[in-house]
Amino acid sequence: MAIQKGTTQPEVALQSFDHEEKVAGDGLFGHGPLAHMRTNDQSAYSCFEAFGGEMQPGLYRSVEQRKFANPAPLGLSAFALTTFVLSLINLEVRNLGVPSIIISLAFSYGGLVQLLAGMWEMAIGNTFGATALSSYGGFWISFAIILTPGGFQIEETVKEAAGQDAWLTSIGFFLMGWFVFTTILFICTLKSTVAFCSLFFMLDVALLMLGCAYLYPQNGAPQKDLMHAGGVFGIITAFLAWYNAFAGIADTSNSFFIVPVAHFPWSEKGRKMRRGNGDGGAV
């Protein structure tokens, strides 16, 4: 990069990047569309907008001093795969309605791995990401405990004490509690991006449908239509989680595709674009 007369090298480095420096920066920070972000101030990486691939619904925080890789795609992928398999079972695809296979995923990938990703989010200072990923990791572990046959005997204990209806109601309460928690997280994403906010909205609806299926059973079993509806929204949720995970992994150093995240018009990025001060980054 040529240095103009009268301009110091640090100033030039902040003003522009040549092709090699830009590719290197993309590979270092690896934030999908945000890799193309340009700022008008003297801090090249301090004003990134909210982005789903970072599990950060507020203004993006600098990663210059970060000692860890971005843990969000790992947590999102763990959540997506476990949700995808359970949703197929809820939909009774190929007449499979027994959820036993989900126990292994719920303990390991959706549970332990996602919990670890949440702890790493805590280490990098992302409160939202830490709360969301750690909590849903705990959700999957607790769900696996409920489903584990013989070992914990939760289902048998409830049924023996109060009957089948009490067991279904217990699961309904369990799911509705997670619906309330997800609603809180959803509200915190309303100023982020369409891709990120849609993930929590679809998950919220899926939990509501499944919770209602157990609270309003038919013939001693969860209401089938509501279970199927929960399965459909669960499938959509899984693919949205994978979408956000891919956006957090893909950059120009490893992918030909940089997926859009679509900023809301009322978000910080959206207001800048309406004022005509957009920076030309991906939207």
Number of C-alpha atoms within 10 A of each C-alpha: 12 7 12 9 6 6 9 10 13 9 11 14 15 15 15 13 14 10 10 10 13 16 17 13 19 21 18 15 20 23 26 29 23 26 23 19 17 19 16 11 11 11 12 17 20 16 16 20 20 25 28 28 29 26 28 23 23 20 17 18 17 14 15 10 7 12 9 11 13 22 27 27 24 22 32 28 23 29 26 24 20 22 26 19 19 23 26 20 22 24 23 17 12 8 10 11 13 11 16 14 13 20 22 15 23 29 22 18 23 30 29 20 22 33 27 19 24 27 19 22 28 18 15 19 13 21 14 20 25 26 17 21 31 24 19 21 28 19 20 26 24 16 19 23 17 16 20 17 14 9 9 12 13 15 20 14 12 16 14 11 10 10 14 16 18 16 22 23 19 17 21 23 16 17 24 21 15 19 21 14 14 23 17 13 19 20 12 16 26 19 21 27 26 18 23 28 22 18 23 23 19 22 26 25 19 26 25 22 27 28 28 21 26 27 23 16 17 11 7 13 14 22 19 17 13 22 23 22 20 27 27 19 20 30 24 21 26 24 17 22 29 22 24 26 25 23 26 28 23 22 26 20 14 12 11 9 13 21 18 18 23 16 24 18 15 14 18 16 24 21 15 14 16 11 8 9 12 14 14 10 14 16 16
